[in-house]
Amino acid sequence: MLLLCSFACRPSGGATTAPTQPSEAQEAAPEETHTYVSSSDEPDADAAPKRADGDDGGAAPPVAGLSAKVDTIQAVRELVVTAAGSASGEHLLSPALVPTWPAKEPVLVFVVYPLEASKKGINAFKVGVPFEVKVDLIAGTTAKRTLKRGALMQNVTVERDSATVRQNLESAEQTLIDLLLERRPVERSFVLLDGYREWFNHHLEMMTDLDKRMPDGVRWLRKPG
């Protein structure tokens, strides 16, 4: 996963981190919002780098798509880290997800798991009360709400994912953003989305927890088609 300290991890449970308060204090204010402000005057369409289409080896045809304040995974993560940072401590961060597919709106969902130090080892953590951060790509805003604690995600060991796993996940997340903004055809994106399946296979406990929360979206990302 991705640590909020900005590197991906491979937990026995799966994930990403940044610094936490005790779980009792994790009550997040409902619908706390943040707005992304771009530092560039360039048009939004120029923000995302060109990527090869993994399905046929050629570039996907250009599509105008929807205008959005955030349209790169880097900008989206910046918003999520800001939202999660309002609750101090380290966190595990899920990949960018959608609750269902086809998606009802151009919104990404992240599940953030606060971590507390454990006596079991330097990389071992107790998982606190998770919360959800929704990112509205069009408006460039976030909304946060507290979630129920999952049965599986109680204790995790956080390890760094390989560079290949991290890169493939980032490519898959960017592809999902492009799909939500109608900037590329779904039928030419399946191979590029395979980074999700690879990441889930390395983080089975978190995948199971996410599947219980967003079964339609998670199962489609594992096997799009």
C-alpha positions as CSV (number, residue, x, y, z in Angstrom):
1,M,0.0,0.0,0.0
2,L,1.0,3.5,0.3
3,L,2.3,5.0,3.5
4,L,1.0,8.5,3.9
5,C,4.7,9.1,4.3
6,S,4.6,8.5,0.5
7,F,5.9,5.0,0.0
8,A,4.0,1.8,-0.8
9,C,4.1,-1.0,1.7
10,R,3.5,-4.6,1.7
11,P,1.9,-5.6,4.9
12,S,0.9,-9.1,6.0
13,G,-2.3,-7.2,6.1
14,G,-1.4,-4.9,3.2
15,A,-0.8,-1.1,2.7
16,T,0.5,2.7,3.1
17,T,1.4,4.9,6.1
18,A,1.6,8.4,7.9
19,P,1.6,9.5,11.8
20,T,-1.8,8.5,14.4
21,Q,-3.9,9.4,17.5
22,P,-5.4,6.8,19.7
23,S,-8.4,5.0,18.1
24,E,-10.8,6.7,20.6
25,A,-9.8,10.1,19.2
26,Q,-10.2,9.0,15.6
27,E,-13.8,10.3,15.4
28,A,-13.6,12.2,12.1
29,A,-15.8,15.2,11.6
30,P,-18.3,14.1,9.0
31,E,-18.0,15.7,5.6
32,E,-14.8,17.6,6.4
33,T,-13.7,19.1,3.1
34,H,-10.5,20.2,1.4
35,T,-10.1,21.8,-2.0
36,Y,-7.2,21.3,-4.4
37,V,-5.6,24.4,-5.9
38,S,-3.5,23.8,-8.9
39,S,-0.1,25.5,-9.0
40,S,-0.1,25.6,-12.8
41,D,-1.9,27.8,-15.3
42,E,-1.7,25.1,-17.9
43,P,-5.0,23.5,-19.2
44,D,-6.1,20.5,-17.2
45,A,-5.9,18.3,-20.3
46,D,-2.1,18.7,-20.4
47,A,-1.6,17.7,-16.8
48,A,-1.6,13.9,-17.2
49,P,1.4,12.3,-19.0
50,K,0.8,10.2,-22.1
51,R,0.8,6.5,-21.4
52,A,1.0,3.5,-23.7
53,D,-2.2,1.4,-24.0
54,G,-1.4,-2.0,-22.6
55,D,-4.2,-3.7,-24.5
56,D,-3.0,-3.3,-28.1
57,G,0.4,-1.7,-27.7
58,G,-0.7,1.6,-29.2
59,A,-1.7,4.9,-27.8
60,A,-5.3,5.3,-27.0
61,P,-7.1,7.8,-29.2
62,P,-7.3,11.3,-27.7
63,V,-10.6,12.0,-26.0
64,A,-11.6,15.4,-24.6
65,G,-13.5,13.9,-21.6
66,L,-14.6,15.9,-18.6
67,S,-13.0,19.0,-17.3
68,A,-11.7,18.4,-13.7
69,K,-9.7,20.3,-11.1
70,V,-7.7,17.1,-10.3
71,D,-6.9,14.6,-13.0
72,T,-3.6,13.0,-11.9
73,I,-3.1,10.4,-9.2
74,Q,-0.4,12.6,-7.7
75,A,-2.8,15.5,-7.2
76,V,-5.4,13.1,-5.8
77,R,-3.0,11.6,-3.3
78,E,-2.0,15.1,-2.2
79,L,-5.6,15.8,-1.3
80,V,-6.0,12.5,0.6
81,V,-2.8,13.0,2.6
82,T,-4.0,16.5,3.6
83,A,-7.3,15.1,4.7
84,A,-5.7,12.2,6.6
85,G,-3.1,14.5,8.1
86,S,-5.8,16.3,10.1
87,A,-5.7,13.1,12.3
88,S,-2.1,12.9,13.4
89,G,-0.2,9.6,13.4
90,E,0.8,7.0,10.9
91,H,-1.8,5.5,8.5
92,L,-2.2,2.7,5.9
93,L,-3.8,4.0,2.8
94,S,-5.8,1.9,0.3
95,P,-5.4,2.4,-3.4
96,A,-7.8,4.7,-5.3
97,L,-11.1,2.8,-5.5
98,V,-14.7,3.2,-6.8
99,P,-17.7,1.9,-4.9
100,T,-19.3,0.4,-8.0
101,W,-18.7,0.0,-11.7
102,P,-20.0,1.6,-13.9
103,A,-19.3,4.5,-11.5
104,K,-22.2,6.8,-10.8
105,E,-20.0,9.9,-10.5
106,P,-16.3,10.9,-11.1
107,V,-15.4,10.3,-7.4
108,L,-12.5,8.2,-6.0
109,V,-12.7,6.6,-2.5
110,F,-9.8,5.8,-0.2
111,V,-9.9,3.9,3.1
112,V,-7.4,5.2,5.6
113,Y,-6.4,2.9,8.5
114,P,-4.8,4.7,11.5
115,L,-1.9,2.8,13.0
116,E,-0.7,2.5,16.6
117,A,2.7,1.1,17.7
118,S,2.8,-2.5,18.7
119,K,5.2,-4.3,21.0
120,K,5.5,-7.1,18.4
121,G,8.1,-5.4,16.3
122,I,9.2,-2.2,14.6
123,N,7.1,-2.9,11.6
124,A,4.1,-4.2,13.6
125,F,1.1,-2.0,14.2
126,K,-2.4,-2.1,15.8
127,V,-5.0,-0.8,13.4
128,G,-7.3,1.9,14.8
129,V,-10.7,3.0,13.6
130,P,-10.6,3.5,9.8
131,F,-12.1,6.4,7.9
132,E,-13.0,7.1,4.3
133,V,-11.8,10.0,2.2
134,K,-13.8,10.7,-1.0
135,V,-12.2,12.8,-3.7
136,D,-14.4,14.7,-6.1
137,L,-12.3,14.9,-9.3
138,I,-14.5,17.7,-10.9
139,A,-14.6,20.0,-7.9
140,G,-11.2,19.1,-6.5
141,T,-12.6,18.6,-3.0
142,T,-12.6,15.9,-0.3
143,A,-15.1,14.6,2.2
144,K,-14.2,12.4,5.2
145,R,-16.3,10.1,7.4
146,T,-15.5,7.5,10.1
147,L,-16.1,3.8,9.2
148,K,-16.7,0.8,11.3
149,R,-13.7,-1.3,12.4
150,G,-13.2,-4.4,10.2
151,A,-12.8,-7.9,11.7
152,L,-9.6,-8.7,9.7
153,M,-7.7,-5.5,10.0
154,Q,-6.7,-5.5,13.6
155,N,-2.9,-6.0,13.5
156,V,-0.7,-5.6,10.5
157,T,3.0,-5.8,9.6
158,V,4.0,-3.1,7.2
159,E,6.6,-3.8,4.5
160,R,7.6,-1.9,1.4
161,D,6.2,-3.1,-1.9
162,S,8.6,-3.6,-4.8
163,A,9.1,-0.8,-7.3
164,T,7.3,-2.8,-10.0
165,V,4.2,-3.3,-7.8
166,R,4.1,0.4,-6.9
167,Q,4.6,1.6,-10.5
168,N,1.9,-0.8,-11.9
169,L,-0.6,0.3,-9.2
170,E,0.1,4.0,-10.0
171,S,-0.5,3.3,-13.7
172,A,-3.7,1.5,-12.9
173,E,-4.9,4.3,-10.6
174,Q,-4.2,6.9,-13.3
175,T,-6.1,4.7,-15.8
176,L,-9.1,4.6,-13.4
177,I,-9.0,8.4,-13.2
178,D,-9.0,8.7,-17.0
179,L,-12.0,6.3,-17.2
180,L,-14.0,8.3,-14.6
181,L,-13.3,11.5,-16.6
182,E,-14.2,9.8,-19.9
183,R,-10.8,10.3,-21.4
184,R,-10.2,6.8,-22.6
185,P,-12.4,3.8,-23.6
186,V,-12.9,1.1,-21.1
187,E,-12.4,-1.7,-23.5
188,R,-8.8,-0.5,-24.2
189,S,-7.9,-0.2,-20.5
190,F,-8.1,-3.7,-19.1
191,V,-4.4,-4.5,-19.1
192,L,-3.5,-1.1,-17.7
193,L,-5.8,-1.8,-14.8
194,D,-4.0,-5.1,-14.0
195,G,-1.9,-3.2,-11.4
196,Y,-4.9,-3.5,-9.0
197,R,-5.0,-7.3,-9.3
198,E,-1.3,-7.5,-8.6
199,W,-1.5,-5.1,-5.6
200,F,-4.5,-7.0,-4.1
201,N,-2.6,-10.3,-4.4
202,H,0.1,-8.8,-2.2
203,H,-2.4,-7.4,0.3
204,L,-4.9,-10.1,0.9
205,E,-6.2,-9.0,4.3
206,M,-6.8,-5.4,3.2
207,M,-8.3,-6.6,0.0
208,T,-10.8,-8.7,1.9
209,D,-11.7,-5.8,4.2
210,L,-12.1,-3.5,1.2
211,D,-14.2,-6.1,-0.6
212,K,-16.7,-6.1,2.3
213,R,-17.0,-2.4,2.1
214,M,-17.1,-1.9,-1.7
215,P,-17.7,-5.4,-3.2
216,D,-18.9,-4.2,-6.7
217,G,-16.0,-1.8,-7.2
218,V,-13.3,-3.9,-5.7
219,R,-14.3,-7.1,-7.6
220,W,-14.4,-5.1,-10.9
221,L,-10.9,-3.7,-10.3
222,R,-9.6,-7.2,-9.6
223,K,-11.1,-8.6,-12.8
224,P,-12.4,-5.8,-15.1
225,G,-14.4,-6.7,-18.1
